[in-house]
């Protein structure tokens, strides 16, 4: 987000969709040979425990005698709603824009008075464009519901006068926590998030623990799990819950498991996790190419399942259900990463994908055409079944149940890679018979832009204007070209439209782009999403997404057994 400033006599004008006028400023920039070129503010979360959260950068051009002046400090005025007590430190990096920021001077004297933060120091201005990068430190104990909003910023010049720089219209900064960071537990990369909330209110996060590098399977990858019992404020240490280390006498990097999908059965309080495993493939190969027709772990990827019946405290041993659901002629079958669902009638449903040469060659999606589908069970996981393909060249789907009990499958469309004539966006299909047949949804391939990436989709019931309405929440990198601008969107018409007013931009920065949503409670959505090698978690009030549309609050979509 960038705001340009124009210097005119006796006032400073901020251009940002409208004008904010400062009159009777203490310091006239022209008198000092200064002109404020721009303010840039990032739409990105402030990470707890980090001192490197950049909230704004300012460029000031100095000419002539201005180089004899110095900046003695900066005053930052935050909105009254800001949780200034969470600020653990402030520092400003100062230097010419032509010099790397790593070589800039640091001003870091820090004091707080009500909602005003003062950073004191000394920086001599230089002829040319001077760059000021304002970084804020956030306490590790800060509540994830807290916020900061910068309203005004003023430079203190060496003669004591103030040079105002308008900070209004900067984004409201939300807080985030790093659930897994690169290097933790000697693990190089954490990827592929899945997230659910149990009846106990426990959050269960699952993910790839990629020990050697960011490379996909085949590699030394296990499924990690972290629990939170306080709504995501704090997370227990990682536990490895699925690995096939040593199978067939082979090393870890030939027995990797990855791409987890987590499902919670609200009727039986059972957590299920599905993942992909292939044994014996060389680490210089990828499972996508190495998996072949057949049924054994040495031939083809395995659809593994584990479960927990004690809120994630203990887990069963991995079991392959490949023989129940895979056609031996298919090259590959595995789950869609993210999360599955429990339907209102108790049916367990995982999104899935199978790769098969069925007379239709792939469109830059791989050696064989891949189809998104469903894997389901009507007997609490004792037996499993599979649907037909919803659309060719689709992968990494997510599923929700609509109000009429049909299922919507929202899919990554790999045609987007080379633009084979399809509109860039998520493919969407609907089934009324658990995937035996499919119909194209009205929104398919145009309503939800994507840069070819995984996405998340969940559903919940709300009372709006006195009636119960099923609301869909969706998250992905909101871009057609890059995995950036992680955004949560909502639809009040079951995915027909996704209005701009029901969207919240969380993070504009580039990342690996995968995400997973969950309802933490009746009023809050949680999101676990990828940065670069790390996993971030944020909490967003539903009222921030739906704005004024909520009437009597949320009705949690959970199905508990009736009490005797």
DASULMO-V673804 format. One record per residue. N is the residue number from 1. PHI is phi in whole degrees, -180 to 180 (none if undefined). PSI is psi in degrees with one decimal (NA if undefined). OMEGA is omega in whole degrees, -180 to 180 (* if undefined). Layout:
n=N phi=PHI psi=PSI omega=OMEGA
n=N phi=PHI psi=PSI omega=OMEGA
//
This chain:
n=1 phi=none psi=128.4 omega=-172
n=2 phi=-130 psi=132.9 omega=179
n=3 phi=-120 psi=126.3 omega=179
n=4 phi=-98 psi=141.2 omega=-179
n=5 phi=-114 psi=138.3 omega=177
n=6 phi=-117 psi=127.9 omega=-180
n=7 phi=-90 psi=124.1 omega=175
n=8 phi=-132 psi=164.1 omega=-177
n=9 phi=-57 psi=128.9 omega=171
n=10 phi=67 psi=10.0 omega=178
n=11 phi=-156 psi=160.0 omega=174
n=12 phi=-121 psi=127.4 omega=-179
n=13 phi=-107 psi=131.5 omega=174
n=14 phi=-103 psi=123.9 omega=179
n=15 phi=-99 psi=114.7 omega=178
n=16 phi=-161 psi=67.4 omega=-179
n=17 phi=78 psi=-6.6 omega=180
n=18 phi=-176 psi=-179.9 omega=-176
n=19 phi=-118 psi=134.7 omega=172
n=20 phi=-113 psi=120.3 omega=-172
n=21 phi=-107 psi=128.4 omega=172
n=22 phi=-103 psi=120.9 omega=176
n=23 phi=-111 psi=157.1 omega=178
n=24 phi=55 psi=44.5 omega=178
n=25 phi=-65 psi=149.4 omega=-177
n=26 phi=-68 psi=-38.9 omega=-178
n=27 phi=-117 psi=131.7 omega=175
n=28 phi=-91 psi=112.4 omega=-176
n=29 phi=-56 psi=-35.8 omega=-177
n=30 phi=-65 psi=-33.6 omega=-180
n=31 phi=-61 psi=-31.8 omega=-178
n=32 phi=-99 psi=4.8 omega=-178
n=33 phi=71 psi=31.4 omega=-177
n=34 phi=-116 psi=147.8 omega=169
n=35 phi=-144 psi=127.4 omega=179
n=36 phi=-80 psi=117.4 omega=-174
n=37 phi=-82 psi=-49.4 omega=-176
n=38 phi=-163 psi=158.8 omega=168
n=39 phi=-122 psi=133.7 omega=176
n=40 phi=-125 psi=129.2 omega=-179
n=41 phi=-126 psi=133.0 omega=-176
n=42 phi=-90 psi=138.2 omega=170
n=43 phi=-90 psi=88.6 omega=-177
n=44 phi=-152 psi=151.7 omega=-178
n=45 phi=-73 psi=156.8 omega=172
n=46 phi=-94 psi=121.2 omega=-175
n=47 phi=-84 psi=128.0 omega=176
n=48 phi=-62 psi=139.9 omega=178
n=49 phi=80 psi=1.2 omega=180
n=50 phi=-108 psi=142.8 omega=175
n=51 phi=-103 psi=6.4 omega=-173
n=52 phi=-112 psi=28.1 omega=179
n=53 phi=-82 psi=107.6 omega=179
n=54 phi=-81 psi=124.3 omega=180
n=55 phi=-107 psi=-24.8 omega=-180
n=56 phi=-164 psi=148.1 omega=171
n=57 phi=-126 psi=139.9 omega=-179
n=58 phi=-125 psi=136.9 omega=177
n=59 phi=-114 psi=122.3 omega=179
n=60 phi=-119 psi=124.4 omega=179
n=61 phi=-93 psi=131.8 omega=-179
n=62 phi=-116 psi=133.2 omega=177
n=63 phi=-136 psi=151.7 omega=175
n=64 phi=59 psi=-127.5 omega=-174
n=65 phi=-71 psi=-9.2 omega=-179
n=66 phi=-61 psi=-23.6 omega=-177
n=67 phi=-71 psi=-9.4 omega=177
n=68 phi=-88 psi=-2.2 omega=-178
n=69 phi=-94 psi=166.9 omega=180
n=70 phi=-139 psi=151.0 omega=173
n=71 phi=-94 psi=124.6 omega=-179
n=72 phi=-101 psi=-6.0 omega=178
n=73 phi=165 psi=178.3 omega=-180
n=74 phi=-137 psi=136.6 omega=174
n=75 phi=-106 psi=126.8 omega=179
n=76 phi=-117 psi=119.6 omega=180
n=77 phi=-101 psi=119.5 omega=180
n=78 phi=-101 psi=153.1 omega=179
n=79 phi=-61 psi=153.8 omega=-179
n=80 phi=-61 psi=-26.7 omega=179
n=81 phi=-78 psi=-5.7 omega=-178
n=82 phi=-74 psi=145.7 omega=179
n=83 phi=-96 psi=74.5 omega=-174
n=84 phi=-64 psi=-26.3 omega=-180
n=85 phi=-62 psi=-18.7 omega=179
n=86 phi=-78 psi=-11.4 omega=-179
n=87 phi=-75 psi=121.6 omega=-179
n=88 phi=-100 psi=-8.1 omega=180
n=89 phi=176 psi=158.6 omega=176
n=90 phi=-138 psi=144.2 omega=172
n=91 phi=-149 psi=149.8 omega=-180
n=92 phi=-125 psi=124.0 omega=176
n=93 phi=-90 psi=127.1 omega=-172
n=94 phi=-126 psi=133.5 omega=177
n=95 phi=175 psi=170.5 omega=176
n=96 phi=-64 psi=143.0 omega=-178
n=97 phi=-67 psi=-16.2 omega=179
n=98 phi=-83 psi=-6.5 omega=-179
n=99 phi=-105 psi=136.4 omega=179
n=100 phi=-53 psi=139.5 omega=-178
n=101 phi=-58 psi=-30.7 omega=179
n=102 phi=-62 psi=-17.9 omega=180
n=103 phi=-103 psi=5.7 omega=-179
n=104 phi=-76 psi=154.7 omega=175
n=105 phi=-70 psi=156.0 omega=-179
n=106 phi=-118 psi=126.6 omega=173
n=107 phi=-110 psi=121.7 omega=-171
n=108 phi=-142 psi=10.4 omega=173
n=109 phi=-64 psi=131.7 omega=-164
n=110 phi=-137 psi=128.0 omega=175
n=111 phi=-147 psi=154.4 omega=-177
n=112 phi=-129 psi=134.1 omega=173
n=113 phi=-136 psi=108.1 omega=-174
n=114 phi=55 psi=-118.6 omega=-178
n=115 phi=-100 psi=11.0 omega=179
n=116 phi=-105 psi=129.3 omega=177
n=117 phi=-112 psi=131.7 omega=180
n=118 phi=-115 psi=128.3 omega=175
n=119 phi=-114 psi=116.8 omega=-174
n=120 phi=-108 psi=149.8 omega=178
n=121 phi=171 psi=-157.4 omega=-180
n=122 phi=-147 psi=123.5 omega=177
n=123 phi=-138 psi=121.6 omega=179
n=124 phi=-84 psi=124.2 omega=180
n=125 phi=-68 psi=148.1 omega=180
n=126 phi=-120 psi=151.2 omega=175
n=127 phi=-59 psi=136.7 omega=-177
n=128 phi=111 psi=-164.3 omega=-177
n=129 phi=-90 psi=114.4 omega=179
n=130 phi=-94 psi=131.2 omega=-177
n=131 phi=-108 psi=129.8 omega=178
n=132 phi=-120 psi=118.8 omega=180
n=133 phi=-109 psi=116.5 omega=-176
n=134 phi=-97 psi=116.1 omega=179
n=135 phi=-112 psi=139.9 omega=179
n=136 phi=-120 psi=139.4 omega=173
n=137 phi=-97 psi=138.0 omega=-180
n=138 phi=-116 psi=132.8 omega=-179
n=139 phi=-59 psi=141.1 omega=176
n=140 phi=-62 psi=-20.6 omega=-178
n=141 phi=-93 psi=2.2 omega=-179
n=142 phi=-61 psi=143.1 omega=177
n=143 phi=-75 psi=135.8 omega=-178
n=144 phi=-68 psi=-13.2 omega=176
n=145 phi=-83 psi=-9.5 omega=-177
n=146 phi=-73 psi=162.6 omega=-178
n=147 phi=-142 psi=162.7 omega=168
n=148 phi=-135 psi=136.6 omega=172
n=149 phi=-134 psi=119.8 omega=179
n=150 phi=-83 psi=125.5 omega=-180
n=151 phi=-104 psi=-46.6 omega=-178
n=152 phi=-133 psi=151.1 omega=175
n=153 phi=-139 psi=131.2 omega=-179
n=154 phi=-133 psi=131.8 omega=173
n=155 phi=-85 psi=138.0 omega=174
n=156 phi=-97 psi=116.1 omega=179
n=157 phi=-85 psi=168.9 omega=-173
n=158 phi=-69 psi=-15.5 omega=176
n=159 phi=-95 psi=9.2 omega=178
n=160 phi=89 psi=-8.6 omega=179
n=161 phi=-75 psi=161.1 omega=-177
n=162 phi=-112 psi=135.5 omega=175
n=163 phi=-109 psi=102.6 omega=-178
n=164 phi=-73 psi=140.7 omega=172
n=165 phi=-131 psi=116.9 omega=-173
n=166 phi=-69 psi=127.1 omega=179
n=167 phi=-109 psi=5.5 omega=179
n=168 phi=-64 psi=156.8 omega=-178
n=169 phi=74 psi=1.9 omega=169
n=170 phi=-67 psi=152.4 omega=-178
n=171 phi=-67 psi=156.8 omega=171
n=172 phi=-80 psi=121.9 omega=-175
n=173 phi=-85 psi=121.4 omega=174
n=174 phi=-90 psi=163.3 omega=179
n=175 phi=-101 psi=152.0 omega=177
n=176 phi=-141 psi=160.5 omega=175
n=177 phi=-125 psi=149.5 omega=177
n=178 phi=-90 psi=110.9 omega=180
n=179 phi=-74 psi=-42.5 omega=175
n=180 phi=-138 psi=132.2 omega=-179
n=181 phi=-115 psi=146.6 omega=179
n=182 phi=-58 psi=135.2 omega=-179
n=183 phi=99 psi=-22.1 omega=177
n=184 phi=-62 psi=139.2 omega=180
n=185 phi=53 psi=33.7 omega=179
n=186 phi=57 psi=32.5 omega=-179
n=187 phi=-109 psi=129.2 omega=-176
n=188 phi=-70 psi=-41.9 omega=-171
n=189 phi=-146 psi=141.1 omega=172
n=190 phi=-116 psi=128.4 omega=-176
n=191 phi=-144 psi=174.4 omega=169
n=192 phi=61 psi=71.1 omega=-176
n=193 phi=-78 psi=143.5 omega=168
n=194 phi=-132 psi=148.0 omega=-173
n=195 phi=-153 psi=132.4 omega=174
n=196 phi=-140 psi=165.7 omega=175
n=197 phi=-119 psi=129.9 omega=-179
n=198 phi=-88 psi=172.8 omega=176
n=199 phi=-63 psi=-22.4 omega=177
n=200 phi=-82 psi=-4.2 omega=-177
n=201 phi=86 psi=6.1 omega=179
n=202 phi=-78 psi=135.4 omega=173
n=203 phi=-92 psi=131.3 omega=177
n=204 phi=-116 psi=115.8 omega=177
n=205 phi=-108 psi=133.0 omega=175
n=206 phi=-124 psi=158.1 omega=-173
n=207 phi=-173 psi=163.9 omega=171
n=208 phi=-75 psi=129.4 omega=167
n=209 phi=-103 psi=99.9 omega=-175
n=210 phi=-98 psi=101.5 omega=-166
n=211 phi=-74 psi=-36.0 omega=-173
n=212 phi=-93 psi=-36.2 omega=-175
n=213 phi=-166 psi=-174.1 omega=177
n=214 phi=-85 psi=0.6 omega=-175
n=215 phi=-61 psi=143.1 omega=175
n=216 phi=-70 psi=169.7 omega=172
n=217 phi=-54 psi=140.8 omega=13
n=218 phi=-92 psi=132.7 omega=179
n=219 phi=-170 psi=-177.0 omega=177
n=220 phi=-81 psi=85.1 omega=-177
n=221 phi=-131 psi=132.0 omega=173
n=222 phi=-125 psi=166.2 omega=177
n=223 phi=-92 psi=119.7 omega=177
n=224 phi=-98 psi=157.2 omega=180
n=225 phi=-142 psi=138.0 omega=174
n=226 phi=-130 psi=141.9 omega=179
n=227 phi=-111 psi=148.4 omega=170
n=228 phi=-133 psi=128.7 omega=180
n=229 phi=-107 psi=9.7 omega=180
n=230 phi=-131 psi=38.5 omega=175
n=231 phi=73 psi=21.7 omega=177
n=232 phi=94 psi=1.7 omega=179
n=233 phi=-68 psi=-38.8 omega=179
n=234 phi=-135 psi=148.4 omega=-176
n=235 phi=-127 psi=136.3 omega=177
n=236 phi=-69 psi=159.7 omega=178
n=237 phi=-58 psi=153.2 omega=179
n=238 phi=-62 psi=142.2 omega=168
n=239 phi=-124 psi=137.3 omega=173
n=240 phi=-82 psi=118.0 omega=-175
n=241 phi=-108 psi=-11.2 omega=178
n=242 phi=-147 psi=119.3 omega=172
n=243 phi=-155 psi=155.3 omega=179
n=244 phi=-121 psi=31.8 omega=-177
n=245 phi=-54 psi=130.6 omega=175
n=246 phi=86 psi=-4.1 omega=180
n=247 phi=-59 psi=132.4 omega=179
n=248 phi=68 psi=15.8 omega=-178
n=249 phi=73 psi=15.6 omega=-176
n=250 phi=-97 psi=154.9 omega=-178
n=251 phi=-71 psi=170.2 omega=-177
n=252 phi=-59 psi=-39.0 omega=-176
n=253 phi=-77 psi=2.8 omega=170
n=254 phi=-114 psi=11.6 omega=179
n=255 phi=-137 psi=36.4 omega=-177
n=256 phi=-69 psi=149.5 omega=172
n=257 phi=-126 psi=140.0 omega=-176
n=258 phi=-160 psi=-175.5 omega=178
n=259 phi=58 psi=58.1 omega=-174
n=260 phi=-72 psi=153.3 omega=172
n=261 phi=-135 psi=128.2 omega=-176
n=262 phi=-110 psi=142.2 omega=-178
n=263 phi=-138 psi=137.8 omega=179
n=264 phi=-117 psi=125.1 omega=176
n=265 phi=-91 psi=103.7 omega=-177
n=266 phi=-69 psi=-21.2 omega=180
n=267 phi=-75 psi=-40.6 omega=-174
n=268 phi=-110 psi=1.1 omega=-177
n=269 phi=57 psi=38.2 omega=-180
n=270 phi=-108 psi=131.8 omega=175
n=271 phi=-100 psi=127.2 omega=176
n=272 phi=-112 psi=141.8 omega=173
n=273 phi=-131 psi=126.4 omega=175
n=274 phi=-106 psi=149.1 omega=178
n=275 phi=-157 psi=168.4 omega=-178
n=276 phi=-103 psi=137.6 omega=178
n=277 phi=-141 psi=139.6 omega=172
n=278 phi=-140 psi=135.5 omega=-176
n=279 phi=-111 psi=134.1 omega=171
n=280 phi=95 psi=-8.8 omega=178
n=281 phi=-73 psi=141.1 omega=-180
n=282 phi=-67 psi=141.8 omega=179
n=283 phi=-63 psi=-14.2 omega=176
n=284 phi=-84 psi=3.2 omega=175
n=285 phi=-108 psi=167.0 omega=170
n=286 phi=-116 psi=148.1 omega=-179
n=287 phi=-59 psi=-34.5 omega=-180
n=288 phi=-53 psi=-37.5 omega=-180
n=289 phi=-97 psi=-31.6 omega=-172
n=290 phi=-80 psi=-27.9 omega=-180
n=291 phi=-68 psi=137.1 omega=-175
n=292 phi=-128 psi=172.7 omega=172
n=293 phi=-57 psi=152.5 omega=-178
n=294 phi=133 psi=-170.3 omega=-176
n=295 phi=-134 psi=-20.4 omega=-175
n=296 phi=-81 psi=158.6 omega=179
n=297 phi=-60 psi=-26.4 omega=179
n=298 phi=-79 psi=-17.3 omega=-177
n=299 phi=-100 psi=-43.5 omega=-168
n=300 phi=-143 psi=156.2 omega=178
n=301 phi=-60 psi=142.5 omega=-177
n=302 phi=-106 psi=137.7 omega=176
n=303 phi=-89 psi=99.5 omega=-176
n=304 phi=-94 psi=147.5 omega=174
n=305 phi=-131 psi=143.0 omega=166
n=306 phi=-134 psi=165.7 omega=179
n=307 phi=-148 psi=158.7 omega=175
n=308 phi=-133 psi=133.5 omega=179
n=309 phi=-112 psi=8.4 omega=-179
n=310 phi=-127 psi=42.1 omega=174
n=311 phi=66 psi=31.6 omega=175
n=312 phi=87 psi=8.3 omega=-179
n=313 phi=-79 psi=-32.7 omega=177
n=314 phi=-140 psi=157.3 omega=-173
n=315 phi=-136 psi=148.3 omega=177
n=316 phi=-74 psi=170.2 omega=175
n=317 phi=-78 psi=150.5 omega=180
n=318 phi=-61 psi=139.8 omega=176
n=319 phi=-131 psi=133.7 omega=177
n=320 phi=-88 psi=129.4 omega=174
n=321 phi=-108 psi=17.9 omega=-178
n=322 phi=-55 psi=-41.9 omega=-177
n=323 phi=-66 psi=-23.0 omega=-180
n=324 phi=-80 psi=-27.4 omega=-167
n=325 phi=-128 psi=-12.1 omega=-175
n=326 phi=-96 psi=138.3 omega=168
n=327 phi=-79 psi=125.6 omega=-178
n=328 phi=-57 psi=-22.1 omega=-178
n=329 phi=-80 psi=-16.8 omega=-180
n=330 phi=-71 psi=147.3 omega=178
n=331 phi=-78 psi=-27.6 omega=-175
n=332 phi=-163 psi=142.5 omega=172
n=333 phi=-141 psi=128.0 omega=173
n=334 phi=-159 psi=172.3 omega=-177
n=335 phi=-73 psi=159.0 omega=166
n=336 phi=-82 psi=133.2 omega=-178
n=337 phi=-69 psi=158.8 omega=180
n=338 phi=118 psi=-111.1 omega=-178
n=339 phi=-148 psi=153.2 omega=172
n=340 phi=-105 psi=-171.0 omega=-177
n=341 phi=-137 psi=161.5 omega=166
n=342 phi=-111 psi=122.1 omega=-180
n=343 phi=-74 psi=167.6 omega=-178
n=344 phi=-61 psi=-26.9 omega=179
n=345 phi=-92 psi=7.1 omega=178
n=346 phi=93 psi=-2.6 omega=179
n=347 phi=-67 psi=131.4 omega=177
n=348 phi=-91 psi=133.0 omega=-176
n=349 phi=-135 psi=120.9 omega=170
n=350 phi=-103 psi=138.0 omega=165
n=351 phi=-70 psi=149.0 omega=-177
n=352 phi=-150 psi=176.4 omega=180
n=353 phi=-153 psi=137.7 omega=176
n=354 phi=-127 psi=147.4 omega=-176
n=355 phi=-113 psi=118.7 omega=-173
n=356 phi=-149 psi=139.8 omega=172
n=357 phi=-89 psi=96.4 omega=-176
n=358 phi=-116 psi=37.5 omega=178
n=359 phi=88 psi=3.1 omega=-179
n=360 phi=-127 psi=106.9 omega=-176
n=361 phi=-69 psi=152.5 omega=-177
n=362 phi=-69 psi=152.4 omega=176
n=363 phi=-106 psi=78.7 omega=-178
n=364 phi=58 psi=23.2 omega=180
n=365 phi=-104 psi=0.6 omega=-179
n=366 phi=140 psi=-176.2 omega=-178
n=367 phi=-68 psi=-32.7 omega=-180
n=368 phi=-129 psi=158.6 omega=-178
n=369 phi=-73 psi=131.2 omega=179
n=370 phi=-104 psi=143.8 omega=-180
n=371 phi=-128 psi=135.4 omega=170
n=372 phi=-78 psi=147.2 omega=-179
n=373 phi=-157 psi=-164.0 omega=179
n=374 phi=-127 psi=145.0 omega=168
n=375 phi=-119 psi=129.2 omega=-171
n=376 phi=-142 psi=159.5 omega=178
n=377 phi=-140 psi=135.6 omega=176
n=378 phi=-107 psi=4.1 omega=-178
n=379 phi=-126 psi=41.4 omega=176
n=380 phi=62 psi=30.2 omega=174
n=381 phi=92 psi=8.3 omega=178
n=382 phi=-74 psi=-35.9 omega=176
n=383 phi=-138 psi=153.9 omega=-174
n=384 phi=-131 psi=151.1 omega=-176
n=385 phi=-138 psi=165.2 omega=-175
n=386 phi=-134 psi=148.7 omega=177
n=387 phi=-92 psi=-173.5 omega=176
n=388 phi=-92 psi=170.9 omega=-180
n=389 phi=-70 psi=134.1 omega=-179
n=390 phi=-80 psi=-37.1 omega=179
n=391 phi=-163 psi=140.9 omega=180
n=392 phi=-71 psi=153.0 omega=179
n=393 phi=61 psi=34.4 omega=174
n=394 phi=-119 psi=148.4 omega=-178
n=395 phi=-145 psi=176.5 omega=168
n=396 phi=43 psi=61.5 omega=-178
n=397 phi=-90 psi=164.0 omega=169
n=398 phi=-132 psi=151.8 omega=-172
n=399 phi=-128 psi=144.5 omega=171
n=400 phi=-137 psi=156.7 omega=174
n=401 phi=-95 psi=130.0 omega=179
n=402 phi=-87 psi=174.1 omega=-175
n=403 phi=-62 psi=-30.8 omega=-179
n=404 phi=-89 psi=11.4 omega=177
n=405 phi=74 psi=8.2 omega=169
n=406 phi=-77 psi=165.6 omega=-179
n=407 phi=-114 psi=133.3 omega=176
n=408 phi=-104 psi=128.8 omega=177
n=409 phi=-110 psi=120.2 omega=-179
n=410 phi=-107 psi=119.6 omega=-163
n=411 phi=-124 psi=143.7 omega=166
n=412 phi=-69 psi=126.4 omega=-178
n=413 phi=-106 psi=108.2 omega=-174
n=414 phi=-74 psi=-5.0 omega=171
n=415 phi=-63 psi=-24.0 omega=-178
n=416 phi=-64 psi=-18.1 omega=-176
n=417 phi=-62 psi=-41.1 omega=-176
n=418 phi=-120 psi=10.1 omega=178
n=419 phi=52 psi=69.2 omega=-178
n=420 phi=-88 psi=35.3 omega=176
n=421 phi=98 psi=-9.8 omega=178
n=422 phi=-86 psi=147.7 omega=172
n=423 phi=-67 psi=132.8 omega=-178
n=424 phi=-65 psi=119.5 omega=179
n=425 phi=167 psi=170.7 omega=-180
n=426 phi=-69 psi=136.3 omega=173
n=427 phi=-83 psi=142.5 omega=-176
n=428 phi=-137 psi=132.1 omega=178
n=429 phi=-138 psi=159.7 omega=-177
n=430 phi=-130 psi=141.6 omega=176
n=431 phi=-131 psi=145.4 omega=176
n=432 phi=-113 psi=4.5 omega=-176
n=433 phi=-137 psi=38.0 omega=177
n=434 phi=58 psi=38.1 omega=172
n=435 phi=91 psi=5.9 omega=175
n=436 phi=-68 psi=-35.8 omega=178
n=437 phi=-141 psi=156.5 omega=-174
n=438 phi=-136 psi=149.6 omega=171
n=439 phi=-127 psi=143.9 omega=180
n=440 phi=-72 psi=131.8 omega=179
n=441 phi=-80 psi=150.1 omega=-177
n=442 phi=-57 psi=-29.7 omega=-176
n=443 phi=-86 psi=-4.7 omega=-169
n=444 phi=-59 psi=131.8 omega=172
n=445 phi=65 psi=22.9 omega=173
n=446 phi=-151 psi=-26.0 omega=-173
n=447 phi=-81 psi=-27.4 omega=-174
n=448 phi=-126 psi=95.2 omega=179
n=449 phi=-60 psi=150.1 omega=176
n=450 phi=-152 psi=154.6 omega=176
n=451 phi=-95 psi=25.2 omega=-170
n=452 phi=69 psi=87.6 omega=-171
n=453 phi=-162 psi=166.4 omega=171
n=454 phi=-73 psi=157.0 omega=178
n=455 phi=-144 psi=174.3 omega=180
n=456 phi=-126 psi=147.8 omega=180
n=457 phi=-147 psi=126.8 omega=175
n=458 phi=-135 psi=164.6 omega=-179
n=459 phi=-132 psi=149.4 omega=177
n=460 phi=-154 psi=155.7 omega=180
n=461 phi=-98 psi=137.5 omega=179
n=462 phi=-134 psi=151.6 omega=170
n=463 phi=-90 psi=115.1 omega=-180
n=464 phi=-128 psi=121.9 omega=-178
n=465 phi=55 psi=38.1 omega=174
n=466 phi=86 psi=-6.6 omega=-180
n=467 phi=-124 psi=153.7 omega=-179
n=468 phi=-80 psi=130.6 omega=-179
n=469 phi=-131 psi=136.8 omega=176
n=470 phi=-83 psi=123.8 omega=-179
n=471 phi=-112 psi=135.4 omega=177
n=472 phi=-102 psi=138.6 omega=174
n=473 phi=-117 psi=138.3 omega=-175
n=474 phi=-136 psi=141.7 omega=175
n=475 phi=-136 psi=141.4 omega=173
n=476 phi=-172 psi=173.6 omega=171
n=477 phi=-70 psi=114.0 omega=-174
n=478 phi=-82 psi=71.3 omega=-177
n=479 phi=-153 psi=150.1 omega=176
n=480 phi=-90 psi=-10.5 omega=-171
n=481 phi=-126 psi=-32.5 omega=-175
n=482 phi=-132 psi=153.6 omega=177
n=483 phi=-83 psi=73.6 omega=-180
n=484 phi=-140 psi=174.9 omega=178
n=485 phi=60 psi=56.3 omega=176
n=486 phi=-59 psi=124.0 omega=-171
n=487 phi=-137 psi=143.0 omega=170
n=488 phi=-105 psi=133.0 omega=179
n=489 phi=-125 psi=156.5 omega=177
n=490 phi=-130 psi=148.8 omega=177
n=491 phi=-128 psi=128.9 omega=179
n=492 phi=-98 psi=2.3 omega=179
n=493 phi=-125 psi=36.5 omega=175
n=494 phi=57 psi=43.6 omega=171
n=495 phi=89 psi=2.4 omega=177
n=496 phi=-67 psi=-44.1 omega=179
n=497 phi=-136 psi=155.8 omega=179
n=498 phi=-132 psi=79.4 omega=-172
n=499 phi=-61 psi=147.4 omega=180
n=500 phi=-59 psi=-34.2 omega=-177
n=501 phi=-70 psi=-12.9 omega=178
n=502 phi=-109 psi=43.2 omega=-180
n=503 phi=-133 psi=141.6 omega=178
n=504 phi=-129 psi=118.1 omega=175
n=505 phi=-79 psi=123.6 omega=-178
n=506 phi=-98 psi=-39.7 omega=-170
n=507 phi=-157 psi=113.5 omega=-178
n=508 phi=-83 psi=-11.8 omega=-173
n=509 phi=-73 psi=156.0 omega=175
n=510 phi=-68 psi=146.1 omega=175
n=511 phi=-156 psi=-169.2 omega=176
n=512 phi=-79 psi=-20.2 omega=163
n=513 phi=95 psi=-11.2 omega=-178
n=514 phi=-81 psi=151.1 omega=-178
n=515 phi=-152 psi=163.3 omega=174
n=516 phi=-149 psi=134.2 omega=-178
n=517 phi=-104 psi=155.0 omega=169
n=518 phi=-152 psi=154.2 omega=169
n=519 phi=-85 psi=116.2 omega=179
n=520 phi=-74 psi=-44.4 omega=177
n=521 phi=-154 psi=-167.9 omega=-175
n=522 phi=-64 psi=-15.9 omega=-172
n=523 phi=-124 psi=0.4 omega=-169
n=524 phi=-138 psi=135.2 omega=171
n=525 phi=-101 psi=138.5 omega=173
n=526 phi=-112 psi=147.2 omega=178
n=527 phi=-136 psi=132.6 omega=173
n=528 phi=-112 psi=121.1 omega=-176
n=529 phi=-143 psi=161.7 omega=-175
n=530 phi=-86 psi=135.0 omega=162
n=531 phi=-93 psi=-126.9 omega=173
n=532 phi=-114 psi=102.0 omega=-178
n=533 phi=75 psi=-5.0 omega=-179
n=534 phi=-124 psi=168.5 omega=179
n=535 phi=-121 psi=126.4 omega=179
n=536 phi=-104 psi=152.2 omega=175
n=537 phi=-130 psi=134.3 omega=176
n=538 phi=-134 psi=155.9 omega=175
n=539 phi=-118 psi=131.2 omega=-178
n=540 phi=-128 psi=121.2 omega=175
n=541 phi=-59 psi=136.3 omega=-180
n=542 phi=-61 psi=-31.8 omega=179
n=543 phi=-64 psi=-25.1 omega=177
n=544 phi=-72 psi=-27.9 omega=-179
n=545 phi=-87 psi=-46.2 omega=-177
n=546 phi=-90 psi=-2.0 omega=179
n=547 phi=54 psi=-125.7 omega=-175
n=548 phi=-92 psi=15.9 omega=-174
n=549 phi=-81 psi=-18.5 omega=-177
n=550 phi=-76 psi=131.2 omega=177
n=551 phi=-92 psi=-80.0 omega=-174
n=552 phi=-105 psi=17.6 omega=175
n=553 phi=94 psi=178.5 omega=-173
n=554 phi=-84 psi=149.8 omega=171
n=555 phi=-115 psi=107.4 omega=-174
n=556 phi=-60 psi=134.3 omega=178
n=557 phi=-87 psi=78.7 omega=178
n=558 phi=-132 psi=150.0 omega=-174
n=559 phi=-129 psi=97.1 omega=-180
n=560 phi=-96 psi=153.6 omega=176
n=561 phi=-64 psi=144.5 omega=178
n=562 phi=-67 psi=140.4 omega=177
n=563 phi=-75 psi=139.4 omega=178
n=564 phi=-75 psi=NA omega=*
//
